[in-house]
Amino acid sequence: MNYFLTGGTGFIGRFLVEKLLARGGTVYLLVREQSQDKLRKLRERWQADESRVIAVPGDLTSSNLGLDADTLASLKGRIDHFFHLAAVYDMGADAETQQAANIEGTRAAVQAAEAMAAKRFHHVSSIAAAGLFKGTFREDMFEEAEKLDHPYLRTKHESERVVRENCRIPFRIYRPGMVIGHSRTGEMDKVDGPYYFFKMIQKIRHALPQWVPTIGIEGGRLNIVPVDYVVNAMDHIAHAEGEDGKCFHLVDSDPYKVGEILNIFSEAGHAPRMAMRIDSRMFGFVPPFIRQSLKNLPPVKRIAGAVLDDLGIPPSVMSFINYPTRFDARETERVLKGTGIEVPRLPDYAPVIWDYWERHLDPDLFKDRTLRGTVEGKVCVVTGATSGIGLATAEKLAEAGAILVIGARTKEKLDEVAAALEAKGGNVHAYPCDFSDMDDCDRFVKTVLDNHGHVDVLVNNAGRSIRRSLALSFDRFHDFERTMQLNYFGAVRLIMGFAPAMLERKRGHVVNISSIGVLTNAPRFSAYVASKSALDAFSRCAAAEWSDRNVTFTTINMPLVRTPMIAPTKIYDSVPTLSPEEAAQMVADAIVYRPKRIATRLGIFAQVLHALAPKFGEIVMNTGYRMFPDSPAAAGSQSGEKPKVSTEQVAFAAIMRGIYW
């Protein structure tokens, strides 16, 4: 037998061609010139040469598929089965594109099939042709379709009408459900249908243990079928005798609700299941105009849009959550009876589908998550870059190809660092600045903007820490002034200086090196924690104002890091700390992923504890305060003797790893 296919190199088509070749047939494929390389690879997959899979160059949107008279004449009377699969299967495609491909493309396919006198025409439609019909849609129903406002639904319905009303050769129509990957291999070529929710499931898995129950939605029933069932059923029905003029639903006769589907894939992806699912019909008592008014409120639309965008879910998909249509498939079941061709149950093959998506289709696989991919050629400013976290961060950025601007107080040390980084191939620009001096901050900002035009990433790292009990600080008010001057006012001065250019370009990221002490309310660090808390609060306010202008903030609640800043406190020599390189990796992660906050689990736990049980949190911190003494320097002693550390202090510090005491 001879077969002619449109869309033969597409997802369903490539499996169907394999079945047709197994019947010993010769397959003619309509291809665009730019798809020749794709066809060559498919021939290797099918293990078929050019004599069995023959390319026919053409165009879906042209009359007679763009086939010239000679090509049509050479095929006339030779085609036993003409399969029309080519169409737009994208809910997010614009109406004009769907009109051209789905309707005009079908019209051209019918014309070509008639011109080559094909013996039978097979039109692959979709359950979308039923629109949003409320109830059960039978295989013999067509005009009864409802709510065809969406261009995808409308064009699938109208393309089927073209076949029903204009095709003068015997035809058969197939309406597959939502086609997903192969039930044995998981193979799929794009994110569509239920796949849109996989990223949400993955994010929940990363945030919560699998045993934590969650709340979700119930929704309508979505008719999901694997591609192998669709192809096997279509292949058998196409070759069955006496079935012309009929329509066949290639669907699951017992489909799952949206909430059930999400739970099935949550289990497949080792994510928490939705223990309670809310049915939207519970809110049916709310008048429709009120629901619509609430949905159209700017804050609601903005939040919903941001969430959907983060999860990669097209807004149009949400309109199908309460899908109202069920599909009768008695004709299909009659023809397939006794063949063993049936829809496998989703829980049986969901793990294969999930695994293939996570290995091959997860959008994050195609994003450049490297530091180089993020900062190469970008202007990155690091303050306090001559030692500790700042130096380690500067080294990473220089190695990644950033246009690196470093600032610190001591010019000699700054020049030394710049020379070392340049010797390794870095593009480094060093400008001395005392960031506790507001006039010096202004000069630094002007110099950077004059020389580089803008700043893409600002890392506010320069800071001052003071470890001293309040009882020893009654006559040292200047401790609070100088920490606030550098840690808060200096950082804010830079942000306010660089922000206008960021806002104008609608691009910029600020990374603030804060402290775990902000989360734990660390005793002895009241001056330091207060200044960092002020910067955190400022950044939250600024982020709220600039959220829609793509100027973002990340706060890193940094745990204890072994840097020159903590060197005077000798007791820290005996407690667990991060290395500057580990801290710099946290900064790199902040630049690449742009989260709102980076903090250790212990720091987050401490913040939650202080919010839910403040007195208990206070007692824990007071216990640590009493266990660790002030340093001799804080107490006014000049003794250089290293304090002795007890086993109890070491054990407590190990449990509370990274917290300042």
N, C-alpha and C positions, 0 to 999 in steps of 0.2 A: 504493500500500500504506500501511497504518497501522501504526505501531510504538508500543509502550509501553516505557519504560525506567525502571528504578530506577538510581540512580547515574549518570544521564545528564549531570550537571554535573561529575562527577569527571574524573580524568585520562584514563582509557581512554574513558569515556563521551563526552567532548566531541569526540574524534576520530571515534568511531563515529557519533555524530549527524550529523556532517559528511558521512560516507559515505552514510548513509541518506537524507539530504536530497538528495544528488546523484542518488539513484534516483527522485526525484520524490515521495517519500512525505511523509506527515504524521506528526509525532513528538509523542507525549504524554510529558511528563516528570514523574515523581513528584518534588516539591520540598517542602521545608519552608518555612514562611512567611518565615524569616530568610534564605532563599536566593534570594528574588525579585530582589534587586538583582544578584546574581551571574548569574542567568539573563538579565536584561536585557542585560548586557555580552556574554554568550555569543551572544545573538541577533544582536547587531551583528557579532560575529566570523563567525557563520554566514551573515550577510546574509539572515536569515529573520525574517518578522514573526510576530505572535501567531497568525495563522491557520495557520502551518505548524509552529511549535513551541509547543505548548499546555501550559501549566503545570497540573498536577493536584496541589493541596496534599494532603499526607498525611504519614504517619509510618511509617518502616520497621519499628519494633518493635511496632506495633499490629496487631490482627486485620484481615485484608484491607487491610493497609497504611494503615489509618485512613480508607479511602474509604467514604463513606456510600452508602446504597442507591440514591439518585438518580444519583450519579456512576457507580456500577457499572452501573446500568441503561442510562445513556446510552452507555456503552462496550461493552455486551454485543453480541457478534457482529461488532464493527467492527475488532478488533485482529488483524492477521495474524501479527505476531511480537512476543512479549513477551521483552525482554532484562532479565535480572536481574544487574546489575553491582554494586549497592550492597553494601558489606562493609567491615570494618575490615582495612586492609592495613598494619598497624603491628605489628612484632614486639614492641615494648615495651608495647603496650596490656595492661591488666589482663584477667584471665580473664573477669570478669563482663561487661565491655564487649564482648568478643569473642563470648561466648555469646549476648548479646542481639542483636547486629547480624548475626553470621554464621549462626547457627542459627535463632533465632526470626525474624530478618528474612527468611531464605529460606523458612521455613514460611509467613509472611504473604504473600510474593510468589507462592508457589504457590497459596494460597487465592484471592488477588485475580485471578490469571490464569484460574483455573477459573471464578470468579464472573463474569468478563466474557467467558467462552467464547472465550479467545484460541486461535487455530489452532495455535500452536507456542510452546513455552517454551524459552528459551535461558539456560542457567545458566553464568555465568562463575565457574568454580572456580579452582584453582591447583595447581601441581605440589606444593604443600605438602600436598595431600590424600594423597600417598603416604607422608607421614611421613618417617622416616629409613630407608627400605627399602634394604637392602644388595644392590646389583645393578641390573639393568635392569627398570624398571617400564613395562609395556606399557599401551596405551590401553584394553585390555579388562580390566585389573586394577583391583580396588577393595578387596576384603576383605583382600588380601594386604599392605596397608599396615602398617608397623611403627613402633614407638617414637613414639607420638603423645602423649607426655607434655606437650610444650609446648602451651599453650592455642591458639596460632595454628594449629599443625598439626592439633590435635584438632578445632577448630571448623570448619576448612576441610573436613576429612574428613566430619564429621557433617552439615554443610550439604549436601554432595553426596549423602549418604545420604537426606536429606529428599526431594530431587528423585527419586532412583532408586526410593524406596519409596512415596512419597505422590502424585507428580504423575500425574494421570489424563489429561493431554493430551499429545500428542507432544512430546518434549523432546530437546535436544541439549546436551551438556556440553563445555565448553572449559577446558583446563588450561594457562594461559600459564606460561612460565617467569618468571624475575625480570625484570619489565618496567622498562626504563629509558627515557631520553628518545628523542625523534624522531631517526632516523638522518640526516636532512637539516638540521634546525634545532637539534637538541639540546634542544628544549623538554621540561621536566620540572617537576612541581609540588612535589616534596618530596625530602628526603634520605632514601634508603632503599637497601637492598641494597648494591651495590658503592660507592655514593656515600659510605657511612660511612667508607671508607678514603681518600677524597680529601684530607681535612684532614691525615692522616698523610703522604701523598705531598707535599703542599704544604709542610709543615714540613721535610721532608727536603730539598726543593728549596731552601728558604731557608737551610738549614744547610750544604749541601754542593754543590760544583760538579757539573754534569751528568755529567762524565767519571769521577767517583769511583765505583768499584764498591761495592755494598753486599751484605749478607747478609740473606736473607729466608726465607719459608716456601714450601713447595710446595702443600700442601693438596689437597682434593678438587676435583671439577669443578663449577663453578657455571653453571647454565643461564641465560644472559642473552639477552634479546631486546628489540629496540626497539619502542616502542609502535605505530609505523606498520605493522610486520609483523603484530603481533597483531591490529590492527583490520582490516587488509586481508584477512587470512586468515579472521577471524571473519565478516566481511561476506560473503565468497564462500561459505564453508561453510554459513552460515545460509540462503542462498538456493538451495543445491544441492538437487536432488530425491533422495529415497530415502535420506537419511542420518539419519533419526530414531532415537532410542534409542542413539546412539553417542556415544563420548567422543573428543575430539581434543586431542592434545598440541601446543600452539603453542610449540614449543621449538626450540632449536638442536641438530641431530642430532650435531654435532661440537663440544661445549662445551670451554671452556678451563679449565685448573686455576687455583686461586686465585693461585698465584705468577705464572702467565702473564698473568692479568688485571691484577695489580698492575703488572707490567712494561709492559703495553700502555698503561695509563693513566699510568704514570710517563713513558713516552716522549711521550705526548700532552701532559703537563703540564711537559715539559722538566726532569724530575727524574732523579736517578741511577737506573739499573736495578739490580735484584738479580742480581749476577753468579753468586752461589751461593745455591740455595734448598734448605733443609733439610726433608726429609720426616719428619713426626712419627712415621711408622711405624718409624723408626730406633730409637725408644725403646720399642718394643713389648716388649723383654725385661724392662722394669721392671714388676713386678706392678701391676695396676690399683689395688689398695688403697693402695700406696705413693704412686703418682702422685696419687691423690685426697687422701691425707693431706697431701702437700706443698702441693697447691693450696689446702687449707683452713687452712694455717697463717696466723695473723693478719697477720704482716708481708708474706707473699706476696699475700694477698687485698688488703691495703691498697695495696701498690705497684701491683698489677695494676689495681685500681679507680681509682687516681689517674691512671695512664697512659691508661686507656680514657676516663676523664672528660675529660682534657685534649685527647684526640683526637676526642671526641664520638662514641665508638663504644659503643653499648649492650652490656652484658655478654652478653646473650642471643645477639647476633650471632656471638660467638666460638664458640659451640657448633656453628655451621654451617661452620666453616673446613674441616673434614675431611668435607664433605658426601659421603655414600656412594652416592647414587642417580643413575643415568643413565636417560634417558627415550627410549623407542621412539616414533617418530612416523610409522609407515607409513600409518596411515589418513589423517592430515592430508596427507602427501605425495601420496597417491593422489588425493585430492579436488582438490588444488592443481596437479596436474600439467598443464603446458601453459599455466598462467595467468601465469607470470612472477613469481608471489608467492613469495619465498624469503627466508630470513634472511640479511641482509648480514653479512659478516665483521667482527668487532669492531675489528680494527686500522684498517679503512677508515673507520669513523665515530667512533672514540674521541676524536679531537681536537675534534669538534663537541660531543660530550657534555661533555668537560672544559671547553671554553670557556663553554658555557652555565652549567655549575655555578659556575665562578669569577666569572662576571658577575652571576648572579642568585640562586644558592642557597648560596654560601659563608656559613656562619653568622657569620663576622666582619663581613660586610656589614651585619648587623642589630644589631651592638653599637655603643653610643655610645663611640667611642674618642677623644672630645674631652676636653680637660682640664676644660672646664665640666661636661660630663656626669658626670665622675668626682668633682669636688670641690665643686660648687655646693651651698651649705648645709652643708658639712662643716667641722668644726673642724680647721684645719691649722696646726701650729706650725713656725715656721722660726727657728732660732737663728743668731746672727751675721747679722742681716737688714739691717744698715745700710750695707753696702758689698759689692762684688764679687758672688760667686755668690748669696749670701743675699739681697741686695737685688733682683737680677734675678729670682730665684725668687719672692720676695714680690710683685713686680709682676705676674708671670704669674698667681699664685694669686688675687690681689685682683681682677684683670681677669676671672678665670674664675668669680667669685662665691663664693669660699670665705669662711668665717668665719675670718679670718686672725689668728693670734696671732704677734706678732714679739717677739723678745728680743735684747738686746745690752747691753753694759756702759754705754755713755754715754747717759744719759736725754735730754739735749738733742738728740742726733743721732737717737735713737729717735723722739722726738716729732715731729721734722722729717719723717722718713720716713713716719710714720703719717699726718701731716697731708696730705702730698703724695698718698698712696694714697687717702685718704678723699676728697680733692678730685676724684679720678677716679671716684668712686662705690664705692670699696672698703669692705668691712665689716672694719675693722682694730682690733685691740686690742693695745696696746703695753705690755709689762711689762719694766722694766730688770732685768738679771741679769748677774752675773759667773759664767759657767758653769765657771770653774775653782775656784769656792768652793762646797763641797758644801752648806753651810747655805743659801747663796743659791739653789742649785738646788732645794732642798727648798721654799723659800718660793715660787719660781716655779711649781713643780708644784702646790702647794696653791692658789695664786691662780688658776691656769688651771682647775683642777678645780672650785673653788668657784664660779667665774664661768661656766663652760661645761659642767661636768658630765663631760666626757670629751674625748678627743682621737682623731680619726680618722686623721690623718696627722702623723707627727713627722719633720721633716727636721733631722737633726743636722749642721749646717753649720759652726757656730762652731769655729774651729781655729787652731792656731799652728804655723807652720813655721819651722824653723831650718836654714839651709844653712851647714854648717861641717865641715871635715874632722875626723876623729877625732884626728889629730895636733895639732890646735889646740884640742882639747876636754878634754885630760887634767885641767885644773883647772876645768872648767865642768860639773860633774855636775848642777848645777841646770838646765842645758838639758834634760836627760833628764827631770828631775822635773816641770818646768813644761809640757813638751809632753804628758807622760803625764797630768798633772792635768787639762788642758783637753780634749785630744783623746780620751782614753780614759775617765777617771773621770767627767768632766762629762757625757759622752754616756751612759754607762752609768747614771749617777744619774737622768737624765731618763727613760730607758727603763724603769728599775725603778719610777719614780714613776708613769708613765702606764700601764704594762702591766696592773695589776690591773683597771682599768676596761675596758681593751681585751679582756682575757680574759673578763671577766664578760659583755660584750656580744657576744663572739665576732666581733669586728671591729676591725681596726687594722692600720696599715702604718707601718713605720719605714724611712726612707731615710737611709743613712749616707753622707756625702761622704767617701770614702776617697781613695786616691792611686794613680796608676799606678806610683809608686815601690814599692808593696807587691809588684807583679808583677815589676818590673825589678830590685829590690834596689838602689835608687839610692844610689851613693856620695855622701858629704857630707850625706846626710839620715838618718843612722842614728837620731837621736832622733825625728824626725818619722815615719819609716817604721815604727819599732817601735811607736809609740803607735797608729798607724792599723792596723797588723797585729793588735794586741791587740783593737781594736774589731771588726775583721773576724772574728777567732776567736770572740769573745763572741757576735756576732750569729749565726754558724753554729750554735753550741751552742743558743742561745735558739730559733732557728728550728726546730731538730730537736725541741725540747720542746713548742713551741706550734703545730706544723704542723697538727694536727687541731683547733685552736681558732680558725683563720682569722686569726691574728695573724702577719703576714708581714714579711720583711726584704728590702730591696734594698741592695746595696753598689755604689756607683759609684766605680770606680777612675779618678778624674778625671785627665786629662792636664793639662799645664801650662796655666793660665788666667791671663790678664793682669788681675790684681787688685792691690789695695794690699798684699796679703801678700807679693807677689814684687817689689814696687817697689824695695826696698833693693838688690836684686841687679841692678845696671845691665846686666850682660851679657845678661840676658833681654830687653832692649830690641831685641836684634838677632837673636833666634831666633823660630821660629814658635810661636804660642800661640793658644789658643782665646779668644774674647771671653766675658765674663760671660753674655751673652745665649745664646750657644751652649751654655755649661755649664748654664744654667737650663733649656734645652730637654731636656737629658739628665735633669734632675731631673723635669721634667714627664712624660717618657716612663716614668720609673721609677714615678711615681704612677699613671699610666694603666694600664700593662701589668703592673706588679708582677713583673718578672723577678728571679731570684736575684742577678744581677750585671749591671752594664753596664760595658763596658770597650772600649777601642779594639782593633782587630785587632793593632796592634803590641804593646800591653800583653799580650794573650793569647799572642801568639807568644813574647814574652820569658818568660812564665811556663812555657810548654811547653819552651822552650830550656833554662831553668834546671833543669827536671825531668829532661829527657832527656840533656842534655850540660852539666852544671853548670860544668865547667871552661871550656868554650868561652864560656858566658854570662858567666862571671867575667872572662874576658879582654876581651870586648867592653865591659863596664862599666868596667873598669880603663883601657881606651883612652880612653873618654870622660872619665874622672876626670883623667887626665894632660893631656888636651887643654884642659880648662876649669879655670882657677885659682880659688882661693878669692877672695871679694870682699875689698876692703881692710878693710871693717868686721869681717869674720870673722877677719881676720889681726891685728886690733887697731889698724889705721891709721885716721886720721880724714880721710884724703884724699877729697875729693869728686870727684876726677877720674874721668871715665867711662872704663872700660877699653877698649882697642882690641880689635876682634874680627877675626880673620884669616878669609880665604876658606875655609880648611880647616875652621875651627870652624863657620862658617855652613853649609857643605855637610854636615858631620856632623850638625848639629842639624836640618837639613831632612830628612835621611834618617831620623833618629830623632825625628820630629816628636812633640812632646808629652811627651817623657821629660825628667825633671829631671836637670841636670848640675851 
